[in-house]
Structures are given as structure tokens and as C-alpha cells.
Amino acid sequence: MVLDEIGITRATWYRWRNRGYGPEVRRLPNGHLRVRRSALDAFLNELEFV
């Protein structure tokens, strides 16, 4: 799960999304959210340089 890999809580995840921070998220037709592995890896690589 993305939250486990990043090491954040669900509340932090939603706060980040509201502020436009974090990996790119896709909403499926059923309403579920998905993060592509490539987007997550790119985001994590950016964190390493901050």
C-alpha cells in the first residue's frame, strides 16, 4: 500500500492531496484511487533529494 511505502498516515495522505503534494493519483470509474508504480517511484526519488 502506498501509505506504508511512504510511511505516512491516511490523514497526512489526504492533507497532501488537498495541497497538491504527493504522487500522481488516478481515480477509477468505481471511485477508487490508484497510484502507478512509476509515479510513486518518481515521487520517492524526489524526496531523497529534498
PDB file of N, CA, C, O and CB in Angstrom:
ATOM      1  N   MET A   1       0.843  -1.178   0.000  1.00  0.00           N
ATOM      2  CA  MET A   1       0.000   0.000   0.000  1.00  0.00           C
ATOM      3  C   MET A   1       0.896   1.251   0.000  1.00  0.00           C
ATOM      4  O   MET A   1       1.950   1.275   0.635  1.00  0.00           O
ATOM      5  CB  MET A   1      -0.963  -0.007   1.229  1.00  0.00           C
ATOM      6  N   VAL A   2       0.465   2.253  -0.703  1.00  0.00           N
ATOM      7  CA  VAL A   2       1.246   3.474  -0.880  1.00  0.00           C
ATOM      8  C   VAL A   2       1.564   4.130   0.463  1.00  0.00           C
ATOM      9  O   VAL A   2       2.693   4.567   0.685  1.00  0.00           O
ATOM     10  CB  VAL A   2       0.495   4.457  -1.779  1.00  0.00           C
ATOM     11  N   LEU A   3       0.599   4.199   1.340  1.00  0.00           N
ATOM     12  CA  LEU A   3       0.819   4.858   2.636  1.00  0.00           C
ATOM     13  C   LEU A   3       1.930   4.171   3.421  1.00  0.00           C
ATOM     14  O   LEU A   3       2.737   4.835   4.071  1.00  0.00           O
ATOM     15  CB  LEU A   3      -0.478   4.864   3.462  1.00  0.00           C
ATOM     16  N   ASP A   4       1.972   2.858   3.361  1.00  0.00           N
ATOM     17  CA  ASP A   4       3.017   2.109   4.069  1.00  0.00           C
ATOM     18  C   ASP A   4       4.389   2.383   3.466  1.00  0.00           C
ATOM     19  O   ASP A   4       5.370   2.540   4.194  1.00  0.00           O
ATOM     20  CB  ASP A   4       2.719   0.602   4.030  1.00  0.00           C
ATOM     21  N   GLU A   5       4.461   2.442   2.142  1.00  0.00           N
ATOM     22  CA  GLU A   5       5.750   2.683   1.486  1.00  0.00           C
ATOM     23  C   GLU A   5       6.284   4.078   1.775  1.00  0.00           C
ATOM     24  O   GLU A   5       7.486   4.259   1.970  1.00  0.00           O
ATOM     25  CB  GLU A   5       5.619   2.486  -0.016  1.00  0.00           C
ATOM     26  N   ILE A   6       5.389   5.066   1.803  1.00  0.00           N
ATOM     27  CA  ILE A   6       5.817   6.430   2.084  1.00  0.00           C
ATOM     28  C   ILE A   6       6.035   6.622   3.584  1.00  0.00           C
ATOM     29  O   ILE A   6       6.869   7.429   3.995  1.00  0.00           O
ATOM     30  CB  ILE A   6       4.781   7.439   1.559  1.00  0.00           C
ATOM     31  N   GLY A   7       5.286   5.881   4.399  1.00  0.00           N
ATOM     32  CA  GLY A   7       5.422   5.973   5.846  1.00  0.00           C
ATOM     33  C   GLY A   7       4.618   7.107   6.453  1.00  0.00           C
ATOM     34  O   GLY A   7       5.069   7.775   7.383  1.00  0.00           O
ATOM     35  N   ILE A   8       3.399   7.322   5.911  1.00  0.00           N
ATOM     36  CA  ILE A   8       2.541   8.389   6.410  1.00  0.00           C
ATOM     37  C   ILE A   8       1.181   7.812   6.800  1.00  0.00           C
ATOM     38  O   ILE A   8       0.842   6.685   6.438  1.00  0.00           O
ATOM     39  CB  ILE A   8       2.377   9.507   5.348  1.00  0.00           C
ATOM     40  N   THR A   9       0.411   8.603   7.545  1.00  0.00           N
ATOM     41  CA  THR A   9      -0.937   8.190   7.932  1.00  0.00           C
ATOM     42  C   THR A   9      -1.938   8.571   6.844  1.00  0.00           C
ATOM     43  O   THR A   9      -1.621   9.344   5.940  1.00  0.00           O
ATOM     44  CB  THR A   9      -1.337   8.831   9.280  1.00  0.00           C
ATOM     45  N   ARG A  10      -3.113   8.038   6.937  1.00  0.00           N
ATOM     46  CA  ARG A  10      -4.176   8.356   5.980  1.00  0.00           C
ATOM     47  C   ARG A  10      -4.526   9.847   6.042  1.00  0.00           C
ATOM     48  O   ARG A  10      -4.782  10.468   5.011  1.00  0.00           O
ATOM     49  CB  ARG A  10      -5.434   7.498   6.262  1.00  0.00           C
ATOM     50  N   ALA A  11      -4.536  10.414   7.241  1.00  0.00           N
ATOM     51  CA  ALA A  11      -4.835  11.847   7.393  1.00  0.00           C
ATOM     52  C   ALA A  11      -3.791  12.688   6.667  1.00  0.00           C
ATOM     53  O   ALA A  11      -4.136  13.662   5.998  1.00  0.00           O
ATOM     54  CB  ALA A  11      -4.888  12.240   8.890  1.00  0.00           C
ATOM     55  N   THR A  12      -2.520  12.320   6.793  1.00  0.00           N
ATOM     56  CA  THR A  12      -1.455  13.043   6.093  1.00  0.00           C
ATOM     57  C   THR A  12      -1.630  12.914   4.595  1.00  0.00           C
ATOM     58  O   THR A  12      -1.451  13.882   3.857  1.00  0.00           O
ATOM     59  CB  THR A  12      -0.072  12.522   6.512  1.00  0.00           C
ATOM     60  N   TRP A  13      -1.982  11.717   4.142  1.00  0.00           N
ATOM     61  CA  TRP A  13      -2.217  11.482   2.714  1.00  0.00           C
ATOM     62  C   TRP A  13      -3.277  12.442   2.179  1.00  0.00           C
ATOM     63  O   TRP A  13      -3.053  13.078   1.149  1.00  0.00           O
ATOM     64  CB  TRP A  13      -2.649  10.021   2.469  1.00  0.00           C
ATOM     65  N   TYR A  14      -4.408  12.564   2.839  1.00  0.00           N
ATOM     66  CA  TYR A  14      -5.474  13.448   2.366  1.00  0.00           C
ATOM     67  C   TYR A  14      -5.069  14.921   2.463  1.00  0.00           C
ATOM     68  O   TYR A  14      -5.440  15.720   1.603  1.00  0.00           O
ATOM     69  CB  TYR A  14      -6.754  13.205   3.168  1.00  0.00           C
ATOM     70  N   ARG A  15      -4.325  15.279   3.481  1.00  0.00           N
ATOM     71  CA  ARG A  15      -3.832  16.658   3.605  1.00  0.00           C
ATOM     72  C   ARG A  15      -2.893  16.982   2.443  1.00  0.00           C
ATOM     73  O   ARG A  15      -2.988  18.054   1.847  1.00  0.00           O
ATOM     74  CB  ARG A  15      -3.104  16.865   4.965  1.00  0.00           C
ATOM     75  N   TRP A  16      -1.985  16.055   2.122  1.00  0.00           N
ATOM     76  CA  TRP A  16      -1.068  16.240   0.995  1.00  0.00           C
ATOM     77  C   TRP A  16      -1.840  16.372  -0.313  1.00  0.00           C
ATOM     78  O   TRP A  16      -1.534  17.238  -1.132  1.00  0.00           O
ATOM     79  CB  TRP A  16      -0.076  15.069   0.908  1.00  0.00           C
ATOM     80  N   ARG A  17      -2.834  15.520  -0.509  1.00  0.00           N
ATOM     81  CA  ARG A  17      -3.615  15.562  -1.756  1.00  0.00           C
ATOM     82  C   ARG A  17      -4.341  16.888  -1.894  1.00  0.00           C
ATOM     83  O   ARG A  17      -4.408  17.443  -2.990  1.00  0.00           O
ATOM     84  CB  ARG A  17      -4.625  14.405  -1.804  1.00  0.00           C
ATOM     85  N   ASN A  18      -4.886  17.404  -0.800  1.00  0.00           N
ATOM     86  CA  ASN A  18      -5.575  18.698  -0.837  1.00  0.00           C
ATOM     87  C   ASN A  18      -4.623  19.830  -1.188  1.00  0.00           C
ATOM     88  O   ASN A  18      -5.046  20.825  -1.776  1.00  0.00           O
ATOM     89  CB  ASN A  18      -6.240  18.983   0.505  1.00  0.00           C
ATOM     90  N   ARG A  19      -3.360  19.702  -0.844  1.00  0.00           N
ATOM     91  CA  ARG A  19      -2.349  20.724  -1.118  1.00  0.00           C
ATOM     92  C   ARG A  19      -1.618  20.491  -2.434  1.00  0.00           C
ATOM     93  O   ARG A  19      -0.745  21.273  -2.808  1.00  0.00           O
ATOM     94  CB  ARG A  19      -1.349  20.772   0.010  1.00  0.00           C
ATOM     95  N   GLY A  20      -1.974  19.411  -3.143  1.00  0.00           N
ATOM     96  CA  GLY A  20      -1.342  19.125  -4.422  1.00  0.00           C
ATOM     97  C   GLY A  20       0.035  18.501  -4.297  1.00  0.00           C
ATOM     98  O   GLY A  20       0.831  18.561  -5.235  1.00  0.00           O
ATOM     99  N   TYR A  21       0.324  17.908  -3.158  1.00  0.00           N
ATOM    100  CA  TYR A  21       1.624  17.284  -2.919  1.00  0.00           C
ATOM    101  C   TYR A  21       1.455  15.776  -2.982  1.00  0.00           C
ATOM    102  O   TYR A  21       0.383  15.257  -2.670  1.00  0.00           O
ATOM    103  CB  TYR A  21       2.221  17.721  -1.544  1.00  0.00           C
ATOM    104  N   GLY A  22       2.490  15.080  -3.377  1.00  0.00           N
ATOM    105  CA  GLY A  22       2.453  13.626  -3.412  1.00  0.00           C
ATOM    106  C   GLY A  22       2.461  13.106  -4.826  1.00  0.00           C
ATOM    107  O   GLY A  22       2.474  13.883  -5.781  1.00  0.00           O
ATOM    108  N   PRO A  23       2.454  11.780  -4.967  1.00  0.00           N
ATOM    109  CA  PRO A  23       2.482  11.184  -6.303  1.00  0.00           C
ATOM    110  C   PRO A  23       1.164  11.411  -7.038  1.00  0.00           C
ATOM    111  O   PRO A  23       0.124  11.650  -6.424  1.00  0.00           O
ATOM    112  CB  PRO A  23       2.777   9.685  -6.209  1.00  0.00           C
ATOM    113  N   GLU A  24       1.230  11.331  -8.358  1.00  0.00           N
ATOM    114  CA  GLU A  24       0.031  11.499  -9.182  1.00  0.00           C
ATOM    115  C   GLU A  24      -0.958  10.373  -8.901  1.00  0.00           C
ATOM    116  O   GLU A  24      -0.581   9.202  -8.846  1.00  0.00           O
ATOM    117  CB  GLU A  24       0.397  11.531 -10.686  1.00  0.00           C
ATOM    118  N   VAL A  25      -2.208  10.732  -8.726  1.00  0.00           N
ATOM    119  CA  VAL A  25      -3.264   9.772  -8.390  1.00  0.00           C
ATOM    120  C   VAL A  25      -4.270   9.709  -9.532  1.00  0.00           C
ATOM    121  O   VAL A  25      -4.638  10.734 -10.105  1.00  0.00           O
ATOM    122  CB  VAL A  25      -3.971  10.159  -7.058  1.00  0.00           C
ATOM    123  N   ARG A  26      -4.707   8.504  -9.852  1.00  0.00           N
ATOM    124  CA  ARG A  26      -5.750   8.297 -10.856  1.00  0.00           C
ATOM    125  C   ARG A  26      -7.005   7.783 -10.151  1.00  0.00           C
ATOM    126  O   ARG A  26      -6.928   6.902  -9.295  1.00  0.00           O
ATOM    127  CB  ARG A  26      -5.279   7.296 -11.968  1.00  0.00           C
ATOM    128  N   ARG A  27      -8.149   8.336 -10.514  1.00  0.00           N
ATOM    129  CA  ARG A  27      -9.418   7.868  -9.954  1.00  0.00           C
ATOM    130  C   ARG A  27     -10.053   6.921 -10.965  1.00  0.00           C
ATOM    131  O   ARG A  27     -10.241   7.284 -12.126  1.00  0.00           O
ATOM    132  CB  ARG A  27     -10.380   9.068  -9.618  1.00  0.00           C
ATOM    133  N   LEU A  28     -10.378   5.722 -10.530  1.00  0.00           N
ATOM    134  CA  LEU A  28     -11.030   4.731 -11.375  1.00  0.00           C
ATOM    135  C   LEU A  28     -12.518   5.033 -11.475  1.00  0.00           C
ATOM    136  O   LEU A  28     -13.050   5.775 -10.649  1.00  0.00           O
ATOM    137  CB  LEU A  28     -10.801   3.311 -10.827  1.00  0.00           C
ATOM    138  N   PRO A  29     -13.200   4.471 -12.471  1.00  0.00           N
ATOM    139  CA  PRO A  29     -14.645   4.713 -12.606  1.00  0.00           C
ATOM    140  C   PRO A  29     -15.456   4.328 -11.370  1.00  0.00           C
ATOM    141  O   PRO A  29     -16.529   4.882 -11.133  1.00  0.00           O
ATOM    142  CB  PRO A  29     -15.170   3.954 -13.789  1.00  0.00           C
ATOM    143  N   ASN A  30     -14.944   3.377 -10.582  1.00  0.00           N
ATOM    144  CA  ASN A  30     -15.672   2.974  -9.373  1.00  0.00           C
ATOM    145  C   ASN A  30     -15.363   3.872  -8.177  1.00  0.00           C
ATOM    146  O   ASN A  30     -15.878   3.647  -7.082  1.00  0.00           O
ATOM    147  CB  ASN A  30     -15.339   1.534  -9.024  1.00  0.00           C
ATOM    148  N   GLY A  31     -14.513   4.903  -8.384  1.00  0.00           N
ATOM    149  CA  GLY A  31     -14.203   5.852  -7.325  1.00  0.00           C
ATOM    150  C   GLY A  31     -12.929   5.559  -6.560  1.00  0.00           C
ATOM    151  O   GLY A  31     -12.470   6.395  -5.783  1.00  0.00           O
ATOM    152  N   HIS A  32     -12.348   4.381  -6.767  1.00  0.00           N
ATOM    153  CA  HIS A  32     -11.114   4.035  -6.079  1.00  0.00           C
ATOM    154  C   HIS A  32      -9.951   4.841  -6.641  1.00  0.00           C
ATOM    155  O   HIS A  32      -9.957   5.243  -7.804  1.00  0.00           O
ATOM    156  CB  HIS A  32     -10.833   2.531  -6.198  1.00  0.00           C
ATOM    157  N   LEU A  33      -8.957   5.067  -5.794  1.00  0.00           N
ATOM    158  CA  LEU A  33      -7.762   5.811  -6.211  1.00  0.00           C
ATOM    159  C   LEU A  33      -6.623   4.836  -6.467  1.00  0.00           C
ATOM    160  O   LEU A  33      -6.464   3.845  -5.755  1.00  0.00           O
ATOM    161  CB  LEU A  33      -7.350   6.859  -5.136  1.00  0.00           C
ATOM    162  N   ARG A  34      -5.839   5.128  -7.490  1.00  0.00           N
ATOM    163  CA  ARG A  34      -4.690   4.296  -7.815  1.00  0.00           C
ATOM    164  C   ARG A  34      -3.482   5.178  -8.089  1.00  0.00           C
ATOM    165  O   ARG A  34      -3.603   6.261  -8.661  1.00  0.00           O
ATOM    166  CB  ARG A  34      -4.990   3.393  -9.028  1.00  0.00           C
ATOM    167  N   VAL A  35      -2.319   4.701  -7.674  1.00  0.00           N
ATOM    168  CA  VAL A  35      -1.052   5.374  -7.938  1.00  0.00           C
ATOM    169  C   VAL A  35      -0.207   4.397  -8.756  1.00  0.00           C
ATOM    170  O   VAL A  35       0.016   3.258  -8.344  1.00  0.00           O
ATOM    171  CB  VAL A  35      -0.318   5.810  -6.593  1.00  0.00           C
ATOM    172  N   ARG A  36       0.251   4.849  -9.901  1.00  0.00           N
ATOM    173  CA  ARG A  36       1.133   3.999 -10.717  1.00  0.00           C
ATOM    174  C   ARG A  36       2.466   3.833 -10.014  1.00  0.00           C
ATOM    175  O   ARG A  36       2.946   4.748  -9.345  1.00  0.00           O
ATOM    176  CB  ARG A  36       1.340   4.601 -12.135  1.00  0.00           C
ATOM    177  N   ARG A  37       3.059   2.661 -10.169  1.00  0.00           N
ATOM    178  CA  ARG A  37       4.353   2.381  -9.561  1.00  0.00           C
ATOM    179  C   ARG A  37       5.389   3.401 -10.021  1.00  0.00           C
ATOM    180  O   ARG A  37       6.201   3.863  -9.219  1.00  0.00           O
ATOM    181  CB  ARG A  37       4.815   0.956  -9.905  1.00  0.00           C
ATOM    182  N   SER A  38       5.369   3.756 -11.300  1.00  0.00           N
ATOM    183  CA  SER A  38       6.345   4.717 -11.827  1.00  0.00           C
ATOM    184  C   SER A  38       6.173   6.092 -11.175  1.00  0.00           C
ATOM    185  O   SER A  38       7.161   6.773 -10.902  1.00  0.00           O
ATOM    186  CB  SER A  38       6.204   4.838 -13.358  1.00  0.00           C
ATOM    187  N   ALA A  39       4.931   6.502 -10.925  1.00  0.00           N
ATOM    188  CA  ALA A  39       4.679   7.794 -10.274  1.00  0.00           C
ATOM    189  C   ALA A  39       5.143   7.762  -8.821  1.00  0.00           C
ATOM    190  O   ALA A  39       5.709   8.737  -8.326  1.00  0.00           O
ATOM    191  CB  ALA A  39       3.178   8.155 -10.344  1.00  0.00           C
ATOM    192  N   LEU A  40       4.908   6.658  -8.149  1.00  0.00           N
ATOM    193  CA  LEU A  40       5.339   6.523  -6.755  1.00  0.00           C
ATOM    194  C   LEU A  40       6.861   6.521  -6.666  1.00  0.00           C
ATOM    195  O   LEU A  40       7.432   7.189  -5.805  1.00  0.00           O
ATOM    196  CB  LEU A  40       4.767   5.234  -6.131  1.00  0.00           C
ATOM    197  N   ASP A  41       7.522   5.774  -7.550  1.00  0.00           N
ATOM    198  CA  ASP A  41       8.983   5.736  -7.542  1.00  0.00           C
ATOM    199  C   ASP A  41       9.570   7.115  -7.815  1.00  0.00           C
ATOM    200  O   ASP A  41      10.539   7.518  -7.170  1.00  0.00           O
ATOM    201  CB  ASP A  41       9.497   4.734  -8.578  1.00  0.00           C
ATOM    202  N   ALA A  42       8.991   7.839  -8.765  1.00  0.00           N
ATOM    203  CA  ALA A  42       9.476   9.186  -9.083  1.00  0.00           C
ATOM    204  C   ALA A  42       9.305  10.109  -7.878  1.00  0.00           C
ATOM    205  O   ALA A  42      10.200  10.895  -7.570  1.00  0.00           O
ATOM    206  CB  ALA A  42       8.726   9.761 -10.311  1.00  0.00           C
ATOM    207  N   PHE A  43       8.167  10.019  -7.195  1.00  0.00           N
ATOM    208  CA  PHE A  43       7.929  10.837  -6.009  1.00  0.00           C
ATOM    209  C   PHE A  43       8.924  10.510  -4.907  1.00  0.00           C
ATOM    210  O   PHE A  43       9.471  11.415  -4.277  1.00  0.00           O
ATOM    211  CB  PHE A  43       6.506  10.639  -5.503  1.00  0.00           C
ATOM    212  N   LEU A  44       9.163   9.225  -4.669  1.00  0.00           N
ATOM    213  CA  LEU A  44      10.108   8.817  -3.627  1.00  0.00           C
ATOM    214  C   LEU A  44      11.521   9.277  -3.961  1.00  0.00           C
ATOM    215  O   LEU A  44      12.277   9.657  -3.067  1.00  0.00           O
ATOM    216  CB  LEU A  44      10.081   7.295  -3.444  1.00  0.00           C
ATOM    217  N   ASN A  45      11.880   9.246  -5.239  1.00  0.00           N
ATOM    218  CA  ASN A  45      13.205   9.736  -5.650  1.00  0.00           C
ATOM    219  C   ASN A  45      13.328  11.232  -5.385  1.00  0.00           C
ATOM    220  O   ASN A  45      14.393  11.699  -4.981  1.00  0.00           O
ATOM    221  CB  ASN A  45      13.457   9.440  -7.144  1.00  0.00           C
ATOM    222  N   GLU A  46      12.264  11.983  -5.605  1.00  0.00           N
ATOM    223  CA  GLU A  46      12.276  13.427  -5.315  1.00  0.00           C
ATOM    224  C   GLU A  46      12.480  13.662  -3.817  1.00  0.00           C
ATOM    225  O   GLU A  46      13.189  14.592  -3.433  1.00  0.00           O
ATOM    226  CB  GLU A  46      10.951  14.096  -5.790  1.00  0.00           C
ATOM    227  N   LEU A  47      11.876  12.845  -2.980  1.00  0.00           N
ATOM    228  CA  LEU A  47      12.016  13.003  -1.531  1.00  0.00           C
ATOM    229  C   LEU A  47      13.459  12.807  -1.085  1.00  0.00           C
ATOM    230  O   LEU A  47      13.905  13.451  -0.136  1.00  0.00           O
ATOM    231  CB  LEU A  47      11.108  12.017  -0.799  1.00  0.00           C
ATOM    232  N   GLU A  48      14.192  11.926  -1.758  1.00  0.00           N
ATOM    233  CA  GLU A  48      15.574  11.655  -1.385  1.00  0.00           C
ATOM    234  C   GLU A  48      16.453  12.883  -1.572  1.00  0.00           C
ATOM    235  O   GLU A  48      17.457  13.036  -0.875  1.00  0.00           O
ATOM    236  CB  GLU A  48      16.120  10.496  -2.199  1.00  0.00           C
ATOM    237  N   PHE A  49      16.091  13.760  -2.504  1.00  0.00           N
ATOM    238  CA  PHE A  49      16.922  14.910  -2.800  1.00  0.00           C
ATOM    239  C   PHE A  49      16.511  16.160  -2.028  1.00  0.00           C
ATOM    240  O   PHE A  49      17.163  17.198  -2.141  1.00  0.00           O
ATOM    241  CB  PHE A  49      16.883  15.190  -4.267  1.00  0.00           C
ATOM    242  N   VAL A  50      15.447  16.071  -1.253  1.00  0.00           N
ATOM    243  CA  VAL A  50      14.975  17.236  -0.501  1.00  0.00           C
ATOM    244  C   VAL A  50      15.684  17.314   0.826  1.00  0.00           C
ATOM    245  O   VAL A  50      15.427  18.227   1.611  1.00  0.00           O
ATOM    246  CB  VAL A  50      13.456  17.180  -0.289  1.00  0.00           C
TER     247      VAL A  50
END
